[in-house]
Amino acid sequence: MLSTLSGCYITRVSETRHDRDVTRMNAEGRTLDDARRAAERIGFVCESSIHRSYPVRIDGVDRQADILECNKKSFEWFCPQRRYASFMADPATQIVFNVGRRVVERSCF
């Protein structure tokens, strides 16, 4: 109800819409720098540092990845929705091999 009163509830998007936005970045197969630029072009804010050699499991396969986290939030003042894109790249080549995505509806809790 508070989000309705703030007038910004319309800035929230569905998970399907977020998936579509992240997919349109075409980050897989590109460098982390290219992925950062693509994300920032559509309003994401990316962390300044990259998480180096982080262990990840994708489709049952364990490997190391350099990870760049980016997020975008709705314009609500109290507990905005926050959308995330996580670019996982090969540490040796810096080429993105996977993009994680998630939506947190009430990012203050």
DSSP file (Angstrom, degrees, kcal/mol; ACC not computed):
  #  RESIDUE AA STRUCTURE BP1 BP2  ACC     N-H-->O    O-->H-N    N-H-->O    O-->H-N    TCO  KAPPA ALPHA  PHI   PSI    X-CA   Y-CA   Z-CA
    1    1 A M     >        0   0    0      0, 0.0     4,-2.2     0, 0.0     5,-0.2   0.000 360.0 360.0 360.0 -40.9    0.0    0.0    0.0
    2    2 A L  H  >  +     0   0    0      1,-0.2     4,-1.8     2,-0.2     5,-0.1   0.893 360.0  53.5 -60.7 -38.5    2.8    2.4    0.8
    3    3 A S  H  >>S+     0   0    0      1,-0.2     5,-0.9     2,-0.2     6,-0.9   0.864 107.3  51.7 -65.5 -33.6    4.3    1.8   -2.6
    4    4 A T  H >45S+     0   0    0      1,-0.2     3,-0.9     2,-0.2    -1,-0.2   0.907 109.2  50.0 -66.4 -41.1    0.9    2.7   -4.2
    5    5 A L  H 3<5S+     0   0    0     -4,-2.2    -2,-0.2     1,-0.2    -1,-0.2   0.816 103.5  59.3 -66.9 -30.5    0.8    5.9   -2.1
    6    6 A S  H 3<5S-     0   0    0     -4,-1.8    -1,-0.2    -5,-0.2    -2,-0.2   0.689 103.6-132.7 -73.3 -15.7    4.3    6.9   -3.2
    7    7 A G  T <<5S+     0   0    0     -3,-0.9     3,-0.2    -4,-0.6    -3,-0.1   0.536  83.0  96.5  80.0   5.8    3.2    6.8   -6.9
    8    8 A C    > < +     0   0    0     -5,-0.9     3,-2.5     1,-0.1    67,-0.3   0.351  40.9 104.9-111.2   5.3    6.1    4.8   -8.0
    9    9 A Y  G >  S+     0   0    0     -6,-0.9     3,-1.7     1,-0.3    -1,-0.1   0.812  73.0  67.7 -55.9 -29.1    4.7    1.3   -8.0
   10   10 A I  G 3  S+     0   0    0      1,-0.3    -1,-0.3    -3,-0.2    -2,-0.1   0.630  85.8  69.9 -68.3 -11.8    4.5    1.5  -11.8
   11   11 A T  G <  S+     0   0    0     -3,-2.5    -1,-0.3     2,-0.1     2,-0.2   0.537  78.9  98.8 -83.6  -4.8    8.3    1.4  -11.9
   12   12 A R    <   -     0   0    0     -3,-1.7     2,-0.3    -4,-0.2    61,-0.0  -0.524  59.5-158.7 -78.2 149.5    8.4   -2.2  -10.8
   13   13 A V        -     0   0    0     -2,-0.2     2,-0.1     1,-0.0    -2,-0.1  -0.900  17.6-108.7-126.7 158.7    8.8   -4.9  -13.4
   14   14 A S     >  -     0   0    0     -2,-0.3     4,-2.4     1,-0.1     5,-0.2  -0.329  31.9-110.6 -77.2 164.4    8.0   -8.6  -13.5
   15   15 A E  H  > S+     0   0    0      1,-0.2     4,-2.9     2,-0.2     5,-0.2   0.874 120.4  55.8 -62.7 -36.0   10.7  -11.3  -13.4
   16   16 A T  H  > S+     0   0    0      2,-0.2     4,-2.2     1,-0.2    -1,-0.2   0.924 108.4  46.4 -62.1 -44.5    9.8  -12.1  -17.0
   17   17 A R  H  > S+     0   0    0      2,-0.2     4,-2.4     1,-0.2    -2,-0.2   0.905 112.4  50.6 -65.0 -41.5   10.5   -8.5  -18.0
   18   18 A H  H  X S+     0   0    0     -4,-2.4     4,-2.6     2,-0.2     5,-0.2   0.928 109.3  51.1 -62.3 -45.0   13.7   -8.4  -16.1
   19   19 A D  H  X S+     0   0    0     -4,-2.9     4,-2.7     1,-0.2    -1,-0.2   0.916 110.6  49.5 -56.3 -43.9   14.9  -11.6  -17.8
   20   20 A R  H  X S+     0   0    0     -4,-2.2     4,-2.1     2,-0.2    -1,-0.2   0.913 110.9  49.2 -63.9 -43.2   14.1  -10.1  -21.2
   21   21 A D  H  X S+     0   0    0     -4,-2.4     4,-0.5     2,-0.2    -2,-0.2   0.917 113.9  45.4 -62.1 -43.9   16.0   -6.9  -20.3
   22   22 A V  H >< S+     0   0    0     -4,-2.6     3,-1.1     1,-0.2     5,-0.4   0.903 111.7  52.2 -68.0 -40.7   19.1   -8.9  -19.1
   23   23 A T  H >< S+     0   0    0     -4,-2.7     3,-1.9     1,-0.2    -1,-0.2   0.888 101.5  61.5 -62.0 -38.9   18.9  -11.2  -22.2
   24   24 A R  H 3< S+     0   0    0     -4,-2.1    -1,-0.2     1,-0.3    -2,-0.2   0.685  88.9  71.0 -63.3 -17.9   18.8   -8.2  -24.5
   25   25 A M  T << S-     0   0    0     -3,-1.1    -1,-0.3    -4,-0.5    -2,-0.2   0.740  88.7-151.6 -69.3 -20.7   22.3   -7.1  -23.2
   26   26 A N    <   +     0   0    0     -3,-1.9    -3,-0.1    -4,-0.4    -2,-0.1   0.914  36.5 156.3  50.0  49.3   23.7  -10.1  -25.1
   27   27 A A    >   +     0   0    0     -5,-0.4     3,-2.3     2,-0.1    69,-0.4   0.797  33.3  99.8 -79.3 -29.8   26.5  -10.3  -22.5
   28   28 A E  T 3  S+     0   0    0      1,-0.3    69,-0.2    69,-0.1     3,-0.1  -0.379  92.2  19.6 -63.1 131.7   27.5  -14.0  -22.9
   29   29 A G  T 3  S+     0   0    0     67,-3.1    -1,-0.3     1,-0.4     2,-0.2   0.363 108.0 100.3  90.7  -4.5   30.6  -14.2  -25.1
   30   30 A R  S <  S-     0   0    0     -3,-2.3    66,-3.3    66,-0.2    -1,-0.4  -0.632  79.9 -94.5-105.9 167.8   31.5  -10.6  -24.5
   31   31 A T  B  >  -A   95   0A   0     64,-0.2     4,-2.4    -2,-0.2    64,-0.2  -0.352  33.7-111.1 -76.0 162.4   34.1   -9.2  -22.1
   32   32 A L  H  > S+     0   0    0     62,-1.5     4,-2.6     1,-0.2     5,-0.2   0.872 120.0  55.4 -60.7 -37.1   33.2   -8.0  -18.6
   33   33 A D  H  > S+     0   0    0      2,-0.2     4,-2.2     1,-0.2    -1,-0.2   0.912 108.8  46.9 -63.0 -41.9   33.9   -4.4  -19.7
   34   34 A D  H  > S+     0   0    0      2,-0.2     4,-2.4     1,-0.2    -2,-0.2   0.900 111.7  51.2 -65.0 -40.4   31.5   -4.8  -22.6
   35   35 A A  H  X S+     0   0    0     -4,-2.4     4,-2.4     2,-0.2    -2,-0.2   0.909 108.9  51.7 -63.3 -41.9   28.9   -6.3  -20.2
   36   36 A R  H  X S+     0   0    0     -4,-2.6     4,-2.7     1,-0.2     5,-0.2   0.940 110.8  47.4 -58.9 -48.3   29.4   -3.4  -17.8
   37   37 A R  H  X S+     0   0    0     -4,-2.2     4,-1.9     1,-0.2    -2,-0.2   0.904 111.6  50.5 -62.3 -41.3   28.8   -0.9  -20.6
   38   38 A A  H  X S+     0   0    0     -4,-2.4     4,-0.8     2,-0.2    -1,-0.2   0.910 113.0  46.4 -63.5 -41.8   25.7   -2.7  -21.9
   39   39 A A  H ><>S+     0   0    0     -4,-2.4     5,-2.3     1,-0.2     3,-0.8   0.923 112.3  49.0 -66.8 -44.8   24.2   -2.8  -18.3
   40   40 A E  H ><5S+     0   0    0     -4,-2.7     3,-1.4     1,-0.2    -1,-0.2   0.817 101.9  64.3 -67.3 -29.4   25.0    0.8  -17.6
   41   41 A R  H 3<5S+     0   0    0     -4,-1.9    -1,-0.2     1,-0.3    -2,-0.2   0.814 106.1  44.1 -61.6 -30.3   23.4    1.8  -20.9
   42   42 A I  T <<5S-     0   0    0     -3,-0.8    -1,-0.3    -4,-0.8    -2,-0.2   0.148 131.5 -87.9-105.7  20.6   20.0    0.6  -19.7
   43   43 A G  T < 5S+     0   0    0     -3,-1.4    -3,-0.2     1,-0.3     2,-0.2   0.498  78.4 139.0  97.5   4.8   20.3    2.1  -16.2
   44   44 A F      < -     0   0    0     -5,-2.3     2,-0.5    -6,-0.1    -1,-0.3  -0.519  44.2-140.7 -78.1 151.4   22.0   -0.5  -14.1
   45   45 A V  E     -B   71   0B   0     26,-3.2    26,-2.2    -2,-0.2     2,-0.3  -0.969  20.1-155.5-110.7 122.6   24.7    0.6  -11.6
   46   46 A C  E     -B   70   0B   0     -2,-0.5    24,-0.2    24,-0.2    22,-0.0  -0.742  21.3-105.1-102.6 147.0   27.6   -1.8  -11.5
   47   47 A E        -     0   0    0     22,-2.6    -1,-0.1    -2,-0.3     0, 0.0  -0.320  25.0-130.0 -61.9 149.3   30.1   -2.3   -8.6
   48   48 A S  S    S+     0   0    0     20,-0.0     2,-0.3     2,-0.0    -1,-0.1   0.807  88.4  54.0 -74.3 -28.4   33.4   -0.7   -9.2
   49   49 A S  S    S-     0   0    0     20,-0.1     2,-0.4     3,-0.0    20,-0.4  -0.737  76.6-132.9-109.1 158.3   35.3   -3.9   -8.3
   50   50 A I        -     0   0    0     -2,-0.3     2,-0.8    18,-0.1    18,-0.2  -0.877  22.1-121.4-106.5 136.4   35.1   -7.4   -9.6
   51   51 A H  E     -C   67   0B   0     16,-2.7    16,-2.5    -2,-0.4     3,-0.5  -0.699  38.7-142.1 -76.7 113.1   34.9  -10.5   -7.4
   52   52 A R  E     -     0   0B   0     -2,-0.8    14,-0.2     1,-0.2    -1,-0.0  -0.582  62.9 -10.0 -88.5 139.2   38.0  -12.4   -8.5
   53   53 A S  E    S+     0   0B   0     -2,-0.3    -1,-0.2     1,-0.2    13,-0.2   0.856  80.1 174.5  46.8  51.7   38.2  -16.2   -8.8
   54   54 A Y  E     -C   65   0B   0     11,-3.3    11,-1.9    -3,-0.5     2,-0.3  -0.721  33.5-117.1 -87.8 132.6   34.9  -16.9   -7.0
   55   55 A P  E     +C   64   0B   0      0, 0.0     2,-0.3     0, 0.0     9,-0.2  -0.549  41.1 174.2 -73.3 130.9   33.7  -20.5   -7.0
   56   56 A V  E     -C   63   0B   0      7,-2.9     7,-2.4    -2,-0.3     2,-0.5  -0.946  25.1-147.1-132.9 155.1   30.4  -21.1   -8.9
   57   57 A R  E     +C   62   0B   0     -2,-0.3     2,-0.5     5,-0.2     5,-0.2  -0.981  20.4 175.5-124.0 118.4   28.3  -24.1   -9.8
   58   58 A I  E >  S-C   61   0B   0      3,-2.4     3,-1.6    -2,-0.5    -2,-0.0  -0.986  72.1 -14.6-127.4 122.8   26.4  -23.9  -13.1
   59   59 A D  T 3  S-     0   0    0     -2,-0.5    -1,-0.1     1,-0.3     3,-0.1   0.864 129.9 -52.6  52.7  40.0   24.5  -26.9  -14.4
   60   60 A G  T 3  S+     0   0    0      1,-0.2     2,-0.5    -3,-0.0    -1,-0.3   0.511 113.3 118.8  79.7   4.9   26.3  -29.2  -11.9
   61   61 A V  E <   -C   58   0B   0     -3,-1.6    -3,-2.4     2,-0.0     2,-0.4  -0.915  53.9-146.4-109.9 126.1   29.7  -28.0  -13.0
   62   62 A D  E     +C   57   0B   0     -2,-0.5     2,-0.3    -5,-0.2    -5,-0.2  -0.728  34.3 144.1 -88.7 136.1   32.1  -26.3  -10.5
   63   63 A R  E     -C   56   0B   0     -7,-2.4    -7,-2.9    -2,-0.4     2,-0.3  -0.964  47.2 -98.7-157.8 172.2   34.4  -23.7  -11.8
   64   64 A Q  E     +C   55   0B   0     -2,-0.3     2,-0.3    -9,-0.2   -11,-0.1  -0.736  39.9 179.9 -96.3 147.1   36.0  -20.4  -10.9
   65   65 A A  E     -C   54   0B   0    -11,-1.9   -11,-3.3    -2,-0.3     2,-0.5  -0.999  31.5-132.2-146.5 146.2   34.6  -17.1  -12.2
   66   66 A D  E     - D   0  89B   0     23,-2.7    23,-2.9    -2,-0.3     2,-0.5  -0.882  37.7-154.8 -90.2 131.0   35.3  -13.4  -12.0
   67   67 A I  E     -CD  51  88B   0    -16,-2.5   -16,-2.7    -2,-0.5     2,-0.5  -0.930  18.1-167.1-121.2 130.9   31.9  -11.8  -11.1
   68   68 A L  E     - D   0  87B   0     19,-2.3    19,-2.8    -2,-0.5     2,-0.4  -0.970  14.8-154.5-112.2 122.9   30.6   -8.4  -11.8
   69   69 A E  E     + D   0  86B   0     -2,-0.5   -22,-2.6   -20,-0.4     2,-0.3  -0.836  16.1 174.8-100.9 131.7   27.4   -7.4  -10.0
   70   70 A C  E     -BD  46  85B   0     15,-2.4    15,-2.5    -2,-0.4     2,-0.3  -0.961   3.8-177.9-131.2 151.1   25.1   -4.8  -11.3
   71   71 A N  E     -BD  45  84B   0    -26,-2.2   -26,-3.2    -2,-0.3     2,-0.3  -0.976  15.5-161.9-147.7 161.6   21.7   -3.6  -10.1
   72   72 A K  E     - D   0  83B   0     11,-2.2    11,-3.5    -2,-0.3     2,-0.3  -0.993  15.1-158.1-140.9 138.8   18.8   -1.3  -10.8
   73   73 A K  E     - D   0  82B   0     -2,-0.3     9,-0.2     9,-0.2    -2,-0.0  -0.879  20.3-111.4-122.3 155.4   16.1   -0.2   -8.4
   74   74 A S        -     0   0    0      7,-2.6   -65,-0.1    -2,-0.3   -62,-0.1  -0.250  37.2-107.5 -71.5 169.8   12.7    1.2   -8.7
   75   75 A F  S    S+     0   0    0    -67,-0.3    -1,-0.1     5,-0.1     2,-0.1   0.310  75.0 125.9 -87.6  10.0   12.0    4.8   -7.7
   76   76 A E        -     0   0    0    -68,-0.2     3,-0.1     1,-0.1   -73,-0.1  -0.422  53.5-147.8 -67.8 143.0   10.1    4.0   -4.6
   77   77 A W  S    S+     0   0    0      1,-0.2     2,-0.6     2,-0.1    -1,-0.1   0.883  83.7  52.1 -77.6 -39.9   11.5    5.7   -1.5
   78   78 A F  S    S-     0   0    0      1,-0.2    -1,-0.2   -76,-0.1   -72,-0.1  -0.885 129.2 -21.0-106.7 117.9   10.6    3.0    1.0
   79   79 A C  S    S-     0   0    0     -2,-0.6    -1,-0.2     1,-0.1    -2,-0.1   0.946  80.5-160.4  55.6  61.8   11.7   -0.6    0.2
   80   80 A P        -     0   0    0      0, 0.0    27,-2.4     0, 0.0     2,-0.3  -0.249  22.9-103.5 -68.8 158.1   12.2   -0.3   -3.6
   81   81 A Q        -     0   0    0     25,-0.2    -7,-2.6    26,-0.1     2,-0.4  -0.624  38.6-157.4 -73.8 140.3   12.3   -3.3   -5.9
   82   82 A R  E     -DE  73 104B   0     22,-2.9    22,-3.0    -2,-0.3     2,-0.4  -0.990   5.7-160.2-127.1 131.7   15.9   -4.1   -6.9
   83   83 A R  E     -DE  72 103B   0    -11,-3.5   -11,-2.2    -2,-0.4     2,-0.3  -0.914  11.3-159.7-112.5 135.0   16.9   -6.0  -10.0
   84   84 A Y  E     -DE  71 102B   0     18,-3.0    18,-1.4    -2,-0.4     2,-0.4  -0.864  15.4-172.3-118.5 146.7   20.2   -7.7  -10.3
   85   85 A A  E     -DE  70 101B   0    -15,-2.5   -15,-2.4    -2,-0.3     2,-0.5  -0.990  10.2-165.5-131.6 127.3   22.4   -9.0  -13.1
   86   86 A S  E     -DE  69 100B   0     14,-2.7    14,-3.0    -2,-0.4     2,-0.6  -0.957   6.3-155.6-117.7 115.9   25.6  -11.0  -12.3
   87   87 A F  E     -DE  68  99B   0    -19,-2.8   -19,-2.3    -2,-0.5     2,-0.5  -0.817   6.9-162.9 -95.5 118.8   28.1  -11.4  -15.0
   88   88 A M  E     -DE  67  98B   0     10,-2.9     9,-2.9    -2,-0.6    10,-1.4  -0.895  14.3-179.6-105.3 123.7   30.3  -14.5  -14.6
   89   89 A A  E     -DE  66  96B   0    -23,-2.9   -23,-2.7    -2,-0.5     7,-0.3  -0.879  36.6 -99.4-125.3 153.2   33.5  -14.5  -16.7
   90   90 A D     >  -     0   0    0      5,-2.3     4,-3.1    -2,-0.3     5,-0.3  -0.541  32.9-136.8 -65.3 127.5   36.4  -16.8  -17.2
   91   91 A P  T  4 S+     0   0    0      0, 0.0    -1,-0.1     0, 0.0   -26,-0.1   0.813  99.9  48.5 -60.3 -30.8   39.3  -15.4  -15.0
   92   92 A A  T  4 S+     0   0    0      1,-0.1    -2,-0.0     3,-0.1    -3,-0.0   0.882 127.3  21.0 -78.3 -38.2   41.9  -16.0  -17.8
   93   93 A T  T  4 S-     0   0    0      2,-0.1    -1,-0.1    -3,-0.1     3,-0.1   0.647  88.1-134.6-105.9 -18.4   40.0  -14.4  -20.7
   94   94 A Q     <  +     0   0    0     -4,-3.1   -62,-1.5     1,-0.3     2,-0.5   0.713  55.4 146.1  65.0  22.1   37.4  -12.1  -19.0
   95   95 A I  B     -A   31   0A   0     -5,-0.3    -5,-2.3   -64,-0.2     2,-0.3  -0.796  53.5-118.9 -91.7 129.5   34.8  -13.5  -21.4
   96   96 A V  E     +E   89   0B   0    -66,-3.3   -67,-3.1    -2,-0.5    -7,-0.3  -0.493  35.6 171.3 -69.9 127.3   31.3  -13.8  -19.8
   97   97 A F  E     +     0   0B   0     -9,-2.9     2,-0.3     1,-0.3    -8,-0.2   0.518  65.7  18.3-112.4 -11.0   30.1  -17.4  -19.8
   98   98 A N  E     -E   88   0B   0    -10,-1.4   -10,-2.9   -71,-0.1     2,-0.5  -0.984  57.6-152.5-158.5 147.9   26.9  -17.0  -17.7
   99   99 A V  E     -E   87   0B   0     -2,-0.3     2,-0.2   -12,-0.2   -12,-0.2  -0.973  13.7-158.9-126.5 117.4   24.6  -14.2  -16.6
  100  100 A G  E     -E   86   0B   0    -14,-3.0   -14,-2.7    -2,-0.5     2,-0.3  -0.640  12.2-173.6 -89.8 152.3   22.7  -14.6  -13.3
  101  101 A R  E     +E   85   0B   0     -2,-0.2     2,-0.3   -16,-0.2   -16,-0.2  -0.999  10.1 161.4-147.4 143.8   19.5  -12.6  -12.7
  102  102 A R  E     -E   84   0B   0    -18,-1.4   -18,-3.0    -2,-0.3     2,-0.4  -0.988  24.1-141.2-157.4 160.4   17.2  -12.0   -9.8
  103  103 A V  E     -E   83   0B   0     -2,-0.3     2,-0.6   -20,-0.2   -20,-0.2  -0.992   6.9-163.7-126.7 131.3   14.6   -9.6   -8.5
  104  104 A V  E     -E   82   0B   0    -22,-3.0   -22,-2.9    -2,-0.4     3,-0.4  -0.967   5.2-162.5-114.4 116.3   14.1   -8.6   -4.8
  105  105 A E  S    S+     0   0    0     -2,-0.6     2,-0.5     1,-0.3    -1,-0.1   0.883  84.4  26.5 -68.5 -40.4   10.7   -7.0   -4.3
  106  106 A R    >   -     0   0    0    -25,-0.1     3,-1.7     1,-0.1    -1,-0.3  -0.756  69.3-179.8-125.9  82.8   11.4   -5.3   -1.0
  107  107 A S  T 3  S+     0   0    0    -27,-2.4    -1,-0.1    -2,-0.5   -26,-0.1   0.433  71.3  71.1 -72.1   2.1   15.2   -4.6   -0.9
  108  108 A C  T 3         0   0    0      1,-0.2    -1,-0.3   -28,-0.1   -27,-0.0   0.624 360.0 360.0 -89.8 -11.5   15.1   -2.9    2.6
  109  109 A F    <         0   0    0     -3,-1.7    -2,-0.2   -30,-0.0    -1,-0.2   0.410 360.0 360.0-107.8 360.0   14.4   -6.2    4.4
